[in-house]
Amino acid sequence: MIALPILMQREKSGDGDNAGRGTSVITRTKPKTKRPNLYRVLLLNDDYTPMEFVIHILERFFQKDREAATRIMLHVHNHGVGECGIYTYEVAETKVSQVMDFARQHQHPLQCVMEKK
């Protein structure tokens, strides 16, 4: 939190002396919010999941266009891992679960994981 000082002056006494005059500090606290941690969602390469299925995953769950999905799929294929997106914890966790469930329903061993950025 940040303390913001506010200066206030007391009014002068009616008797003419400065005894009643002074400055005091009142502080107000303003909450400072912290940005949430971000997580990378990654696809891992395997020798069994068809490339077209990976492209479909990227289009459906990560809203990638055909060109971007193909580029990411080829990166996964050539390097063993590829980044699908960067999200807050809850969103990343949901995407990983959706991809894993969808792959299992279609009997593919595709792995999707998340890691802190």
N, C-alpha and C positions, 0 to 999 in steps of 0.2 A: 504494500500500500504506500501511497505517496501522501505526505502531510503537506497541506497547503496553508501557510501562515496568513492570517488575516489580522491586520493591525487596526486597533480601535483606540480612539482617544477619548479620555474621560473629559467631561465638561468642567469648566472652571468654576470654582466655588464662588458664591455670591459675596464673600467677605473680602475679595481682592487679592488673597495670597495664592500661590501656585501649589499649595499642599494637596489639593484635590486633583491636580492635573497629572496625567501620566500616560504611558502607552502600555497596553497589554497585548499578548499574543494568544489568539484562539486558533487551534488547529482543527482542520476538517480532514478526514481521511478519505481518499478516493481509491477505490479498489482497482488494482491493475490486473487484468486478465492475462493469462499465459496461453500462448498458442498450443494446440494439442500436438502430441507426437505424431509423426507420419510414418507410414509403413509401406514398403514396396511389395507388390503382389507379383510373384514370379511363377512362370511355367517351367517345368523341368522336362528335358528331352527323354524319350524312351524309343525303343525300336519297333513298337507295335501300334501306337496311335497314328491314324492316317493324318497327313498334312491338312487335308480338307476339313477334318473334324476340328483341328486346332484353330484353323481360320474361322470356322463357325463359332467356336467358343469366344474368340476375340471380338467378333462382330456382335454376338448376342449379349455377353456379360460385361464387356468393356467398351461398347459403343465405338469400336474402331471401324473405319471404312475398309473396303476390300484391299486397297493398296497398303494401308498401315498394318492391317492384320497379316497380310502376306509377308511384309517386311519383318514383323516380329516373329512369325512362325519360322521363317528362314534363319533368323538369328538364333532361335531356340534350337533348331535342327543343327546348325553349324557350330554353335558354342556351348550347347548343353543346357543353357538357361537363358531366359529372356524376361524382361520386365513388361508387365501388362499395364501397370499404372501405379500411382502413389496416392494413398488414401489415409484417412484417420483410422484408428484401430478397429472400430466397430464396422465401418464400411469394408475395410480390407478383410476382416474375419468373415463377413457375410459373402463377399465375392469368392473367397477360397472355398467356403462350404458349398456355394452354388455350383462352382466349376467341378469340384470333386463329386458331388451328388450326380450331376449331369453326366460326367464321364463314366461313373459306375453304372448308371441306368443304361448307358449305351455299350457297356462291357469293354471300356477302354481303361488301360492302366495309367492314364495321364495323371501327373502329380502337379498340384498347385500349392505353393507355400507363401508365407509372408515373412518379411524381416524388417526390423526397425531401420529407418533411414538414418 
